[in-house]
Every structure is written in structure tokens, then in C-alpha cells.
Amino acid sequence: MMHLLLAEDDPLIARDIIAQLSKAGYVITHEKDGEATLFAGEHENFAAVILDLGLPKLDGLTILKRWRSNGHNMPVIILTARGNWEERVEGIDAGADDYLAKPFRMPELLARLRAVLRRYAGQANPVLSSGPISIDIRQKSVTVDGLPVEVSPLEYRCIAVLMQNRDRAVSQMELTEQLYAQDFERESNSVEVLIGRLRKKLGKDAILTRRGFGYQIAQDEAT
């Protein structure tokens, strides 16, 4: 669906989270310490962050406070083995969007992630719509004028990013960062080719090119 940052130093927990999030269609960048996590969050565009509080080198709360003070407002879900209510309040006050204490069940993490992404996009409903196009982020399905459209996982992620940012143009660089993992080899025109495929499936005017700004999902007058 989108590019996420996972900051978790426990290799077993990280492995399970990465496996489940990848299965759900997300692209994951994994960092194991606080300094690398802070740098990644400040220099890349992530749809959301899953942030462990007990990271080595720099703790999660310090990272979160620095991100927020520097204007980075991506959704953040805190993970911690420290489940007391004082730390929960401190995390929320520092700018966290949600909080999950270890141990947790993976379906709950996925549900909370979907919820914060919907809230960040200004949508409480899991179905996002713009003009004739709708996506269901639970089912990962796409419809045009109510009719289902077959899309690949990468095509779906692209539509989801555009849909969640439907009030603005998304630059080619931002799309690239959201759609592809850091170590994924891709052609320089990968995004243009992807947009071309989607226009064939969704309609030639479904995705607008705003010269100098990027791509934007089309909206009808009532949207």
C-alpha cells in the first residue's frame, strides 16, 4: 500500500512485523537504532512510522519530539514493552497518534495502522473516493463507477498514495519513496510507466499531470 518506517531493535519482533506488513502490501524500511531512525524520518517521506520506545543510541520519545519540533507530521504508532499509563500519556503528548503495548497481536497492529492512515487522510471511512474512483483499504480493491478494476499490488499502492493526498499533487520523488523500498532497483521512468498503466485501467483523465508539481488524482465538481 505505502512506504512505512519500522524502528525496532528486537530481531524476532521486527521479522514478524515485516512479514505481516509486507503480506498486507506495505513497503518497509527497517531501522534498528535511534540515530538511524531519526535520520530516516527526517530525510525520507513515509506514510507512517511504527516506533519502538526502547531503541539503542536514542530513545523513541526523544526521536518523536525532535520530528514534531522539526515539522514532521507523519502518523506514528508507538510500540513499547513498558505499558504503564504514564508513559502512554507521555507518548501521546509527544505527538504519537496511537500506542500499542507489547506483546500484541498482529491483526490489532494492522487495524490500528489502517485507522491512523485514514485519520491522517481526513477519512474515517475505510473507503476512499475521488470522482468515479474508489478504493477499499481493507480489501485493497479498486472500483471505477462502481465496477471492480483489476490492479497489481504496486498499482494499488500508487492509487492509494494519490487518493490519500487527493487535494494536492504528489511529486515523482515522493511517489518513488512511497512505492519502492530503498534497495529496490528501478528504472528512472518507473513512475511514468506505472501512471501510464493506471490511466489505461482507470481512464485517461483519471490521473492528472501537474507540470512542475507531480501527479494528482482527478476529482469531479462534487468532490
Residue, then its C-alpha position, 0 to 999 in steps of 0.5 A: m500500500m505505502h512506504l512505512l518506517l519500522a524502528e525496532d531493535d528486537p530481531l524476532i519482533a521486527r521479522d514478524i512485523i515485516a512479514q505481516l506488513s509486507k503480506a498486507g502490501y506495505v513497503i518497509t524500511h527497517e531501522k534498528d537504532g535511534e540515530a538511524t531512525l531519526f535520520a530516516g524520518e527526517h530525510e525520507n517521506f513515509a506514510a507512517v512510522i511504527l516506533d519502538l520506545g526502547l531503541p539503542k543510541l536514542d530513545g523513541l520519545t526523544i526521536l518523536k519530539r525532535w520530528r514534531s519540533n522539526g515539522h514532521n507530521m507523519p502518523v506514528i504508532i508507538l510500540t513499547a514493552r513498558g505499558n504503564w499509563e504514564e508513559r502512554v500519556e507521555g507518548i501521546d503528548a509527544g505527538a504519537d497518534d496511537y500506542l500499542a503495548k507489547p506483546f500484541r497481536m498482529p491483526e490489532l497492529l494492522a487495524r490500528l495502522r489502517a485507522v491512523l492512515r485514514r485519520y491522517a487522510g481526513q477519512a474515517n471511512p475505510v473507503l476512499s473516493s475521488g470522482p468515479i474512483s474508489i478504493d477499499i483499504r481493507q480489501k485493497s480493491v479498486t472500483v471505477d463507477g462502481l465496477p471492480v478494476e483489476v490492479s497489481p499490488l504496486e498499482y494499488r499502492c500508487i492509487a492509494v498514495l494519490m487518493q490519500n493526498r487527493d487535494r494536492a499533487v504528489s511529486q515523482m520523488e515522493l511517489t518513488e519513496q512511497l512505492y519502492a523500498q530503498d534497495f529496490e532497483r528501478e528504472s528512472n521512468s518507473v513512475e511514468v510507466l506505472i501512471g501510464r498503466l493506471r490511466k489505461k485501467l482507470g481512464k485517461d483523465a483519471i490521473l492528472t499531470r501537474r507540470g512542475f508539481g507531480y501527479q494528482i488524482a482527478q476529482d469531479e465538481a462534487t468532490 
